Amino acid sequence: MTDSTAVGTRPTKIMYAAEATAHGERVGTCALIEVLLPARHMDHEQVVAGLAAAYRAGALTADAVALEARKLAESDGDPIPWHTVDL
């Protein structure tokens, strides 16, 4: 694991757990991979904030996470630290 990935963060674990509980471990793993693949081209903080925002919205999909992360990347603001977000 490197600092440039979101693997092992609390939001990724929460997303995996939600998907695995709802659809099984295989689907949970695939969903997490779908989120992390595009994340290779984003800052870690943006991906984690995207995960947190998608979780709050109840949209645990790779598209929702990528959209939220991109919105953050295009804004002038700093990412909201995930630990300050009520997950």
MARGU-150969 format. One record per residue (C-alpha): x, y, z; residue in one letter. Coordinates in Angstrom, 3 decimals. Layout:
BEGIN
         X         Y         Z  code
         X         Y         Z     A
...
END
This chain:
BEGIN
         X         Y         Z  code
     0.000     0.000     0.000     M
     1.280     3.441    -0.892     T
     0.280     6.891     0.248     D
    -1.199     7.572    -3.190     S
    -4.045     5.072    -2.780     T
    -7.091     5.022    -0.586     A
    -6.722     1.325     0.263     V
    -7.195     0.660     3.941     G
    -8.750     3.985     4.883     T
   -11.883     4.073     6.961     R
   -14.083     5.233     4.047     P
   -12.880     2.386     1.813     T
   -13.523    -0.121     4.560     K
   -17.006     1.315     5.134     I
   -17.794     1.184     1.423     M
   -16.534    -2.386     1.116     Y
   -18.509    -3.474     4.174     A
   -21.720    -1.889     2.863     A
   -21.357    -3.478    -0.574     E
   -20.279    -6.857     0.823     A
   -23.186    -6.904     3.264     T
   -25.705    -5.976     0.586     A
   -24.360    -8.018    -2.318     H
   -21.651   -10.401    -1.063     G
   -17.876   -10.295    -0.819     E
   -17.243   -10.725    -4.539     R
   -19.400    -7.729    -5.472     V
   -17.931    -5.690    -2.605     G
   -14.414    -6.389    -3.839     T
   -15.332    -5.540    -7.435     C
   -16.993    -2.288    -6.329     A
   -13.912    -1.277    -4.365     L
   -11.653    -2.035    -7.332     I
   -13.903     0.038    -9.598     E
   -13.493     2.976    -7.202     V
    -9.749     2.621    -6.793     L
    -8.759     2.165   -10.450     L
    -9.653     5.718   -11.541     P
    -8.241     6.941    -8.232     A
    -4.736     6.235    -9.525     R
    -4.957     9.575   -11.318     H
    -6.304    11.590    -8.366     M
    -4.943    12.836    -5.085     D
    -5.513    10.549    -2.110     H
    -7.409    13.260    -0.223     E
    -9.764    13.800    -3.152     Q
   -10.577    10.101    -3.405     V
   -11.202     9.755     0.323     V
   -13.377    12.890     0.338     A
   -15.219    11.512    -2.716     G
   -15.856     8.248    -0.878     L
   -17.165    10.130     2.157     A
   -19.434    12.362     0.046     A
   -20.809     9.412    -1.937     A
   -21.434     7.495     1.291     Y
   -23.297    10.455     2.827     R
   -25.426    10.687    -0.330     A
   -26.141     6.957    -0.226     G
   -24.570     6.517    -3.668     A
   -21.864     3.919    -3.185     L
   -20.873     3.576    -6.817     T
   -17.592     4.164    -8.589     A
   -19.218     6.870   -10.695     D
   -20.503     8.746    -7.643     A
   -17.115     8.587    -5.922     V
   -15.297     9.728    -9.073     A
   -17.777    12.582    -9.582     L
   -17.390    13.821    -6.014     E
   -13.594    13.508    -6.196     A
   -13.502    15.406    -9.516     R
   -15.759    18.142    -8.148     K
   -13.296    18.588    -5.329     L
   -10.329    18.584    -7.702     A
   -11.935    21.313    -9.806     E
   -12.861    23.467    -6.816     S
   -10.513    25.895    -5.169     D
   -11.263    24.457    -1.748     G
    -9.261    21.941     0.192     D
   -10.647    18.457     0.693     P
   -12.794    17.947     3.748     I
   -10.891    15.522     5.976     P
   -12.881    12.278     6.114     W
   -12.475    12.020     9.873     H
   -14.513    15.216    10.277     T
   -17.369    13.744     8.228     V
   -20.039    11.791    10.064     D
   -19.798     8.407     8.327     L
END
